[in-house]
Amino acid sequence: MHRVLLIDDDERLGPPLAMYFQRYELALVQATRPEDGLARLGEGGFDAVVLDVMLPGMDGFEVCQAIRRDSAFGDMPIVMLTARGDVMDRIVGLELGADDYLPKPFEPRELVARLQTVLRRVRPAAEATLVFDGLVIDTARRSVRRLDADVELTGTEYELLLLLAREPGRVFSRDDILNRLRGHEADLYTRAVDIVVSRLRKKLEPLECIKTLRNAGYALALPRAAPT
């Protein structure tokens, strides 16, 4: 059973949500203060975080940054809860490393679906290592090395890189990427793809890994490494 940490100051939200999550083999633990949430996360044993933006003392963006700065939780899936209609909150959350977002009020089943999606992304898979000039992707360990240095990626960044690397040179449209990584298709998310691509490019510098084809999409531009 996956354990999920909910960081939200609404004490009424946790108990009914925890009961609902049990139907889907998810155990929910709530922290109502951000510092308590980070302390609970540090104790270990959690597989994902559901994080509200509006928190007392320390907002959800700061908590997201704190989680991403900790190497022990660099790949921890984070789903952020944002105010309905506040697109800027969602964009900022994605830029800071959140894997997904959901506006309040939300349907519990949709939150479960989002969590199941991000949890699948971090499940290890025993597949071959992908080797390019200057870049190595070990899919079994979900690790990435750029020019002999390890690169810390979020779950979404890793899945995007893996998607492009499995078919180098192929152009994936934004809709292709959204459908493969999220299972959803909506105009609102188009900007989110650009944000994740931008973050990934920055982390893979100085390699020029991802090529943009105007009005078409993105492709991996690196050649395969020559056999040794």
TAWOQUI-V523090 format. One record per residue. N is the residue number from 1. PSI is psi in degrees with one decimal (none if undefined). D_FIRST is the distance of its C-alpha to the first C-alpha in whole Angstrom. Layout:
n=N psi=PSI d_first=D_FIRST
n=N psi=PSI d_first=D_FIRST
//
This chain:
n=1 psi=131.0 d_first=0
n=2 psi=140.7 d_first=4
n=3 psi=129.9 d_first=7
n=4 psi=131.7 d_first=10
n=5 psi=120.9 d_first=13
n=6 psi=121.5 d_first=16
n=7 psi=100.6 d_first=19
n=8 psi=132.6 d_first=22
n=9 psi=-0.4 d_first=25
n=10 psi=101.5 d_first=25
n=11 psi=-20.3 d_first=23
n=12 psi=-14.0 d_first=23
n=13 psi=-41.3 d_first=21
n=14 psi=-54.5 d_first=18
n=15 psi=-50.9 d_first=18
n=16 psi=-33.1 d_first=18
n=17 psi=-39.1 d_first=16
n=18 psi=-40.9 d_first=13
n=19 psi=-39.8 d_first=14
n=20 psi=-40.7 d_first=14
n=21 psi=-30.3 d_first=10
n=22 psi=-28.5 d_first=9
n=23 psi=-26.3 d_first=11
n=24 psi=21.9 d_first=9
n=25 psi=43.3 d_first=5
n=26 psi=128.5 d_first=6
n=27 psi=120.2 d_first=7
n=28 psi=131.5 d_first=10
n=29 psi=131.5 d_first=13
n=30 psi=139.7 d_first=16
n=31 psi=131.0 d_first=19
n=32 psi=-9.9 d_first=23
n=33 psi=140.6 d_first=25
n=34 psi=-39.9 d_first=24
n=35 psi=-34.9 d_first=25
n=36 psi=-38.3 d_first=23
n=37 psi=-44.4 d_first=20
n=38 psi=-36.4 d_first=21
n=39 psi=-43.3 d_first=21
n=40 psi=-41.4 d_first=18
n=41 psi=-39.5 d_first=17
n=42 psi=-22.9 d_first=19
n=43 psi=-17.5 d_first=18
n=44 psi=173.5 d_first=15
n=45 psi=3.1 d_first=11
n=46 psi=148.9 d_first=10
n=47 psi=-15.3 d_first=10
n=48 psi=160.9 d_first=12
n=49 psi=134.1 d_first=15
n=50 psi=120.5 d_first=16
n=51 psi=121.4 d_first=20
n=52 psi=145.1 d_first=23
n=53 psi=-44.4 d_first=26
n=54 psi=102.7 d_first=28
n=55 psi=153.3 d_first=28
n=56 psi=131.8 d_first=30
n=57 psi=-42.7 d_first=32
n=58 psi=114.3 d_first=30
n=59 psi=170.4 d_first=29
n=60 psi=-30.3 d_first=26
n=61 psi=-42.1 d_first=28
n=62 psi=-38.5 d_first=28
n=63 psi=-41.9 d_first=25
n=64 psi=-44.2 d_first=24
n=65 psi=-41.7 d_first=27
n=66 psi=-40.0 d_first=26
n=67 psi=-44.2 d_first=22
n=68 psi=-26.3 d_first=24
n=69 psi=-21.0 d_first=26
n=70 psi=116.7 d_first=24
n=71 psi=-23.8 d_first=24
n=72 psi=-20.9 d_first=21
n=73 psi=21.9 d_first=19
n=74 psi=-28.3 d_first=21
n=75 psi=10.3 d_first=19
n=76 psi=122.0 d_first=16
n=77 psi=133.2 d_first=16
n=78 psi=124.1 d_first=18
n=79 psi=122.2 d_first=18
n=80 psi=142.8 d_first=21
n=81 psi=123.9 d_first=23
n=82 psi=163.2 d_first=26
n=83 psi=140.9 d_first=29
n=84 psi=130.3 d_first=30
n=85 psi=-4.2 d_first=33
n=86 psi=85.3 d_first=33
n=87 psi=-35.5 d_first=33
n=88 psi=-39.4 d_first=34
n=89 psi=-41.7 d_first=31
n=90 psi=-41.8 d_first=28
n=91 psi=-45.3 d_first=31
n=92 psi=-43.1 d_first=31
n=93 psi=-43.7 d_first=27
n=94 psi=-38.8 d_first=27
n=95 psi=-30.3 d_first=30
n=96 psi=-3.7 d_first=28
n=97 psi=4.6 d_first=25
n=98 psi=147.5 d_first=22
n=99 psi=-25.7 d_first=21
n=100 psi=171.2 d_first=21
n=101 psi=158.4 d_first=22
n=102 psi=126.7 d_first=23
n=103 psi=144.9 d_first=26
n=104 psi=147.7 d_first=26
n=105 psi=154.0 d_first=26
n=106 psi=161.6 d_first=23
n=107 psi=129.1 d_first=21
n=108 psi=-36.5 d_first=18
n=109 psi=-35.0 d_first=17
n=110 psi=-38.7 d_first=19
n=111 psi=-42.7 d_first=17
n=112 psi=-44.1 d_first=13
n=113 psi=-42.2 d_first=15
n=114 psi=-42.4 d_first=16
n=115 psi=-42.2 d_first=13
n=116 psi=-36.4 d_first=12
n=117 psi=-49.2 d_first=15
n=118 psi=-30.8 d_first=15
n=119 psi=-34.2 d_first=12
n=120 psi=-32.2 d_first=13
n=121 psi=-30.7 d_first=16
n=122 psi=4.7 d_first=15
n=123 psi=125.8 d_first=13
n=124 psi=145.4 d_first=16
n=125 psi=130.8 d_first=19
n=126 psi=81.4 d_first=21
n=127 psi=172.8 d_first=24
n=128 psi=156.3 d_first=28
n=129 psi=135.6 d_first=29
n=130 psi=122.8 d_first=31
n=131 psi=124.6 d_first=34
n=132 psi=172.8 d_first=36
n=133 psi=106.8 d_first=39
n=134 psi=-2.4 d_first=38
n=135 psi=131.7 d_first=34
n=136 psi=127.4 d_first=32
n=137 psi=113.0 d_first=28
n=138 psi=102.4 d_first=26
n=139 psi=-24.3 d_first=23
n=140 psi=-39.5 d_first=21
n=141 psi=-6.2 d_first=21
n=142 psi=43.6 d_first=21
n=143 psi=153.4 d_first=24
n=144 psi=131.4 d_first=28
n=145 psi=130.8 d_first=31
n=146 psi=116.2 d_first=34
n=147 psi=46.9 d_first=37
n=148 psi=18.7 d_first=36
n=149 psi=135.6 d_first=34
n=150 psi=143.7 d_first=30
n=151 psi=126.7 d_first=29
n=152 psi=117.6 d_first=26
n=153 psi=149.7 d_first=25
n=154 psi=168.5 d_first=22
n=155 psi=-41.9 d_first=20
n=156 psi=-43.0 d_first=22
n=157 psi=-43.2 d_first=25
n=158 psi=-45.8 d_first=24
n=159 psi=-35.9 d_first=23
n=160 psi=-46.3 d_first=26
n=161 psi=-43.4 d_first=28
n=162 psi=-40.6 d_first=26
n=163 psi=-47.8 d_first=27
n=164 psi=-36.8 d_first=31
n=165 psi=-26.3 d_first=31
n=166 psi=-26.8 d_first=30
n=167 psi=70.1 d_first=33
n=168 psi=136.9 d_first=36
n=169 psi=-22.9 d_first=39
n=170 psi=138.6 d_first=37
n=171 psi=122.7 d_first=37
n=172 psi=123.4 d_first=34
n=173 psi=166.9 d_first=35
n=174 psi=-40.4 d_first=33
n=175 psi=-39.6 d_first=32
n=176 psi=-47.6 d_first=31
n=177 psi=-44.5 d_first=29
n=178 psi=-43.9 d_first=27
n=179 psi=-36.4 d_first=26
n=180 psi=-42.0 d_first=25
n=181 psi=-28.1 d_first=23
n=182 psi=-27.3 d_first=22
n=183 psi=12.9 d_first=23
n=184 psi=158.1 d_first=25
n=185 psi=113.2 d_first=29
n=186 psi=142.8 d_first=31
n=187 psi=-31.5 d_first=34
n=188 psi=-30.5 d_first=32
n=189 psi=-7.9 d_first=30
n=190 psi=-43.7 d_first=33
n=191 psi=-32.7 d_first=33
n=192 psi=-38.4 d_first=30
n=193 psi=-44.5 d_first=30
n=194 psi=-38.1 d_first=33
n=195 psi=-46.0 d_first=32
n=196 psi=-40.7 d_first=29
n=197 psi=-44.3 d_first=32
n=198 psi=-44.0 d_first=34
n=199 psi=-44.2 d_first=31
n=200 psi=-43.9 d_first=31
n=201 psi=-44.9 d_first=35
n=202 psi=-40.2 d_first=35
n=203 psi=-24.2 d_first=33
n=204 psi=0.3 d_first=34
n=205 psi=147.6 d_first=38
n=206 psi=4.5 d_first=40
n=207 psi=140.8 d_first=39
n=208 psi=83.5 d_first=40
n=209 psi=-38.3 d_first=37
n=210 psi=122.4 d_first=36
n=211 psi=135.6 d_first=39
n=212 psi=126.8 d_first=40
n=213 psi=113.0 d_first=42
n=214 psi=131.3 d_first=43
n=215 psi=12.0 d_first=43
n=216 psi=-51.1 d_first=41
n=217 psi=-146.6 d_first=37
n=218 psi=152.6 d_first=36
n=219 psi=152.7 d_first=36
n=220 psi=125.5 d_first=36
n=221 psi=-2.8 d_first=39
n=222 psi=140.5 d_first=39
n=223 psi=154.6 d_first=40
n=224 psi=145.1 d_first=39
n=225 psi=144.5 d_first=40
n=226 psi=141.5 d_first=43
n=227 psi=144.4 d_first=42
n=228 psi=none d_first=43
//
